[in-house]
Each structure stands twice: as structure tokens, then as C-alpha cells.
Amino acid sequence: MSKKILVVDDNPDILELVKILLERKDYEVETLINGRETLDFVDAIHPNLIILDVMLGNCDGRDICRNLKSRMESKNIPIIMFSGSHNIRDSIGTNCFPDDFLEKPFDIDALLEKVGRLAA
């Protein structure tokens, strides 16, 4: 049975790229462009891993991460946050406690390594 991964980003090109990369590695991938739907979507699909953009157009990914990690239903789901804003990395570790971070533009091998380690 393949692992289910939820990717949340407000950039459709990033969503499509990550979906293609992960599906080639036999992951089942769901995508969301609207961050506000994340909590309900997580409850509905029960992903093994979440890849979450920090700066979403309609909300802050750090708030979503913090909410997910504070809920009994989702606190154990690994979260990889990614962002093109390199100065955000410091605030993430002290603010919302994701399991890992990836800077955009990201290295494909680094993405696949992190996903393989955390979705296991």
C-alpha cells in the first residue's frame, strides 16, 4: 500500500511538480492550493506526511502547522515545511515545530530523501 502525502502550496506549478516527482516514487499524492482547507482535508484523507508551504496566499503555513501539531488527530503526522524566504527558517523551529524544512528552490534529491525518511 502506497503512502499518502498531502502537499499544500498556493503555487500551482510547485504543486504539479511535487505531485509528479512523488507519484513517480509510487506515493499517493493529494494537493491543496487553499491553506484554509488543510485541517478538514487532513481529517478526511489521513495522510502519512504533509508538505506545507510557509507563505500561503490566504493564510500562514506556520499557523496551520501549529494547529496540526496541537490536535490529537494529527500531532503525529510528520510535516515538512518549505519556503522561498530563507530568513523564515529560524522562526519555524521556535514557532510551529515541523519535522523538517526545505528551502525553495529545492533540490529534488533532498525532497525525496526527506519524504522517504518521514513517510516511512
C-alpha positions as CSV (number, residue, x, y, z in Angstrom):
1,M,0.0,0.0,0.0
2,S,1.5,3.3,-1.0
3,K,2.0,6.2,1.5
4,K,-0.4,9.1,1.2
5,I,1.1,12.6,1.1
6,L,-0.7,15.9,1.2
7,V,1.1,18.9,-0.5
8,V,-0.2,22.4,0.4
9,D,1.1,25.4,-1.6
10,D,-0.5,28.4,-3.3
11,N,1.6,28.0,-6.4
12,P,0.0,25.5,-8.9
13,D,3.3,24.9,-10.6
14,I,5.0,23.8,-7.4
15,L,2.0,21.6,-6.6
16,E,2.2,19.9,-10.1
17,L,6.0,19.4,-9.9
18,V,6.0,17.9,-6.4
19,K,3.0,15.7,-7.3
20,I,4.8,14.4,-10.4
21,L,8.0,13.7,-8.5
22,L,6.3,11.9,-5.7
23,E,4.0,9.9,-7.9
24,R,7.0,8.6,-9.8
25,K,8.2,7.2,-6.5
26,D,4.8,5.4,-6.0
27,Y,3.4,7.8,-3.4
28,E,-0.3,8.7,-3.4
29,V,-0.4,12.5,-3.6
30,E,-3.2,14.9,-2.8
31,T,-2.7,18.6,-3.3
32,L,-4.4,21.7,-1.9
33,I,-3.9,25.3,-3.1
34,N,-6.1,26.8,-0.4
35,G,-4.4,26.5,3.0
36,R,-7.6,27.2,4.9
37,E,-8.9,23.8,3.9
38,T,-5.9,21.9,5.3
39,L,-7.3,20.9,8.7
40,D,-10.5,19.5,7.2
41,F,-8.7,17.8,4.4
42,V,-6.2,16.1,6.8
43,D,-9.2,14.8,8.8
44,A,-10.7,13.4,5.6
45,I,-7.7,11.7,4.0
46,H,-5.4,10.9,6.9
47,P,-2.1,11.5,5.1
48,N,1.2,9.8,6.2
49,L,3.1,13.1,5.6
50,I,2.3,16.7,4.9
51,I,4.4,19.1,2.8
52,L,3.4,22.6,3.7
53,D,4.4,26.0,2.3
54,V,5.1,28.6,4.9
55,M,3.8,31.6,3.0
56,L,0.4,30.7,1.6
57,G,-1.7,33.4,-0.1
58,N,-4.7,33.2,2.2
59,C,-3.0,32.1,5.5
60,D,0.3,31.4,7.2
61,G,1.6,27.8,7.0
62,R,3.1,28.2,10.4
63,D,-0.3,28.6,11.9
64,I,-1.5,25.5,10.1
65,C,1.5,23.6,11.3
66,R,1.0,24.7,14.9
67,N,-2.7,23.7,14.7
68,L,-1.9,20.3,13.2
69,K,0.7,19.6,15.9
70,S,-1.6,20.6,18.7
71,R,-4.5,18.3,17.7
72,M,-4.7,14.7,18.9
73,E,-5.8,13.5,15.4
74,S,-2.8,15.0,13.6
75,K,0.0,15.6,16.0
76,N,1.9,12.5,14.9
77,I,1.7,13.3,11.2
78,P,5.2,14.4,10.0
79,I,5.3,17.8,8.4
80,I,7.9,19.2,6.0
81,M,7.6,22.9,5.6
82,F,9.1,24.7,2.7
83,S,9.7,28.3,1.7
84,G,11.5,30.6,-0.7
85,S,12.1,33.0,2.1
86,H,15.4,31.9,3.7
87,N,15.1,34.1,6.8
88,I,11.9,32.3,7.8
89,R,13.7,29.1,8.7
90,D,14.7,30.4,12.2
91,S,11.2,31.3,13.1
92,I,9.8,28.0,12.1
93,G,11.7,25.9,14.6
94,T,10.7,28.1,17.5
95,N,7.2,28.8,16.3
96,C,5.4,25.7,15.0
97,F,7.8,22.7,15.2
98,P,7.7,20.9,11.8
99,D,9.6,17.7,11.4
100,D,11.8,19.2,8.7
101,F,12.3,22.2,6.4
102,L,13.2,22.6,2.8
103,E,14.2,25.8,1.1
104,K,12.8,26.8,-2.3
105,P,14.1,26.3,-4.9
106,F,14.6,22.8,-3.5
107,D,16.9,20.1,-4.6
108,I,14.8,17.1,-5.9
109,D,17.1,14.6,-4.2
110,A,16.8,16.4,-0.9
111,L,13.0,16.4,-1.2
112,L,12.9,12.7,-2.0
113,E,15.3,11.9,0.8
114,K,13.2,13.8,3.4
115,V,9.9,12.3,2.2
116,G,11.4,8.8,2.2
117,R,12.6,9.2,5.7
118,L,9.5,10.8,7.2
119,A,6.7,9.0,5.3
120,A,8.1,5.6,6.3
